[in-house]
Amino acid sequence: AAKSKAIMRDVAELEELARASDNQPLVNLRLGVIPTVAPYIFSKIAKDLTMHFSGLNLKMREAITSKLIAAVIDGELDAAILALPTSEPRLREVELFRENFLLVRPKTDANKPVPRPEMLREMRLLLLEEGHCLRSQTLSFCKVNSAPKNIMEGTTLTTLVQMVSSGIGVTLIPEMAVPFETKSTKVSVSRFTQQKPKRTIGLIWRKSNPLSSQFNDVGALLKNLNKLN
């Protein structure tokens, strides 16, 4: 399996080298996006890229961070949009934007003070299942190394917000998701005032990819993805 992956990677690099040596505009792009970003900007990515790169054949895949990193390294994807840093020396990283996480609570908690990070550990905290970077980012903000015993899990942000709406607990979601996920739900959304949980979203690709300059152009084009208007 490892040998076949290496062969596939070599073939992908030869194809990339051919594309780069012809000095062609970007015509094919296999782009991965993490699940806590993809639903909110897929259409904007497609619109911005296909408008800028005429005739672009864009293929997008949604997957968790570890799978996207492996796919980029193995040459199955050209690039990916995910939370930085990856701490992977074979990848180049370009920051696209930063955004805050907001606290989602039941509607009945709307007038209560916003809890401090360590107080969230004592509440029923709703998290995405293992493998999602948002899970580890939330736990880090709450200053815990592992999930509290009274945690509940969901597979999507939609599920987490619906659970909050039912009064089951509280959760943190990225700001870009708020207009989509909290519409017509019985929840209140609050900003943290002092310590503000946030994430950095960026574009990654293999350092050895000869199309690196074109991916720099893609990164420059996508720097305002979180501006949804």
C-alpha positions, 0 to 999 in steps of 0.5 A: 500500500505504501509503495503504491501510494508513493507511485501515485504521488510520483505520477501526480508530481509528473503531471503537476510538473508538466502543467507548470512547465507549459506555463498554463493557467490553472485548469484543474484544482482538487481542493479539500475543505474541513466540515466546519468550513465547507457548508458555509463557503462552498458556493463562494469558493466555486464562484470566486475561483471559476470567475478568476480562472477561466475554464477551471475544472474544480473538484471539491472534497469535504473531509476531516483535517487528518484525511485532508493532510494525508490526501494532499501529501499523497497527491490525491488533492492539490490543496486544502482549506483547514485550521492552521497550523498543521505542524507538517513540514512537507506542507506550505501554509497560507493564512486566509482569515481568522474568526472567533467562536461564539457560545450557543446556549438555550434561549432561556439563558439569553440574559445570563452572564457569559461563563468563563472558559473554565466554567464551561467544563462544569456545564454539559458541553456539546462537541463534535465527534473525535477527529474534528479540529473544532473539538480539540480547539473547544477543549483547549479553550476550556483548559481541559486535556480530555473531554469531560464526563458529561460531554455529549457528541454530534456529527455536525454543527447542525446537530449540536445547535439542535441539541442546544435548542432542545435544552440539552447543553451548550456549544461553541461554533465558528462565527461563519456558521452562526447565520446558517445554523441558528436561524429559526432555532430556540438558541441565544448566541453570545460573544466572549468578552475577555478570552476570545476563542478563535481559529486561523483558517488557511490553505495548504499544499505540498512544498514540492508541488511545482504549481506552488505559485498558482496556489499562492494566487488561489490563496490571495483570491480566497483571503476574504472567504469569511466575508459572505456578502 
